[in-house]
Amino acid sequence: MSEPTAQPKTVLLRRGEVHSPADPFATAMVVERGQVAWVGSEGAADAFADGVDEVVDLDGALVTPAFTDAHVHTTATGLALTGLDLSGAPSLEAALALVREFAAARPHDRVLLGHGWDASRWPGGRPPTRAELDEATGNRPLYLSRIDVHSAVVSTALLDMTPGDLDAVDAPLVAGAHHAVRATALAAITPAQRTEAQRAALAHAASLGIGAVHECGGPDISSEDDFTGLLRLAAEEAGPRVVGYWAEQDVEKARELGAIGAAGDLFVDGALGSHTACVHQPYADAAHTGTAYLDAAAVAAHVTACTEAGLQAGFHAIGDAAVAAVVEGVRAAAEKLGLARIRAARHRVEHAEMLTPETIAAFAELGLTASVQPAFDALWGGEDGMYAQRLGAERARSLNPFAALLRAGVPLAFGSDSPVTPLDPWGTVRAAAFHRTPEHRVSVRAAFTAHTRGGWRATGRDDAGVLVPGAPADYAVWRTDELVVQAPDDRVARWSTDPRSGTPGLPDLSPGRELPTCLSTVVGGRTVFVRPGE
């Protein structure tokens, strides 16, 4: 785990609302040597005023633990922020127009990079052809990843640059072909461009109240230089903490690179949107069951090796068949090493979208953390969404069962998978609390915990992500409306001053209400973002 080295100040924050289980009605907080030193009432804060370097008048603002985004691709996020973003394109024609404009504006780029197209949301439902991309770019190399980053469309010029004999059929590239063209495209980025993208992503995260990100790198996703460069950047410059996961079965390589786990996007399958998630029953709109990259035996071998090496294992598994393979493999490792050792290691499963009661129970038994992305349901759920197109409405309604996971005692860590969905922590909490399938909804408080303390627990730390004495001083200050206690059945109890309630309030995240605005973000007692004008 990396963090900046500058010495933090001793600060008293007062006259606000401090979200702390240590005092549900706290209005002040003292930060000392990068840790929370005290939380309490405004009246008691006077005793600290003369012994601090700085006094911050919150003027009624809300202070919360900083968010942790438990699944991020930092460089790709920065490239999406600074490059061609097709996520808002309403049609194929609009997407091609954006490609033309981007190509004209970037005449010196060796390879044009774009992200975010989703043909399932376009009239006609088809992606661009290679001929259309050749025309739009003037026959220049172009790589356009689909929104789930598990397939891509490319121009002929990029195919010609890519080693190997790739199938040049006019369809999105998946699996090995996709990995090959992505590697070629990313190799064209200079170190300076890569660092610029990483800085942009981390600065954007800080502006949203995110104090830590879990970087999910790997040989099929980025590169070793990308991964180590990001960890070095985060150690040298003020910004969100970066926790590194390296998705390779070579456990020692993960350790050498500075990762805390040979985990993250270690692919057991692909994604539903690209028809590569591995499912038990065929897709509703394709006569196959997706792609399996690892079987239960490979999962068992990896979990065993990671556990013995003292590292976390973790897997990307979306389809029900892929999740079942992970469960079978982890259970085999537990039979070899003992259940207690497996549980203590806190191995992870990324995405875990298609779950059954049996696999949920197995997650709880084996101590697996579900690293999940509520925005996926907001984007693709519902009766007419991509999930229903791929799986049919009945199967689609079973996806992302957050409430069932919580009831079973499965640890949850929330993330974005950015750039698949944007960095948007309050939007993520809202998506979980107002899931498109009502029975999967959780309370705002539970969702908030999964996006703060849950992210820290997923790394093996139980002392962070909460504002109590002794915890790291990672917090954000927010401008927001009145605080409420919001239940998963949409009930809203207005903020009460009755101390018997004992429940800290949070912003009202009901659909249609404005989300909180981040005024500042602090990591380890160091300010890493201040909104201009504040």
Protein Blocks (a to p, Z undefined) as FASTA:
>chain_A
ZZdfbdcdddddehiadddfklmkbcbdcdeehiafbdcdfklmmmmmmmcfbdcdekhp
acddddddfbdcfklmmmmmmmccfklpcbfklmmmmmmmmmmmmmmbmbacdehiafkl
pghjiacdfklmmmmnoopacddddfklpaccddfklmmmpgcjddfbdcddehjlmmmm
mmmmmmmpcfklmmmmmmmmmmmmmmnopabdcddddfklmcmklmmmmmmmmmmpgcdd
dddddddfblklmmmnopabdehjdcfbdcfklopaccfbdcfkbccebjafbdfklmmm
mmmmmmmnopacddddfbfmlmmmmmmmmmmmmmmnopklmmmnopacehjlmccfklmm
mmmmnopacdddfklmmmmgcjklmklmmnojklmmmgoplklmmmnopacdddekpakb
acdfklmmmmmmmgfblklpccfklmmmmmmmmmmmmnopakgoiacehiacdddddddd
ddddddfkopacdddfbfklopacdddfbghiacdddfbdceehiafbdcehZZ
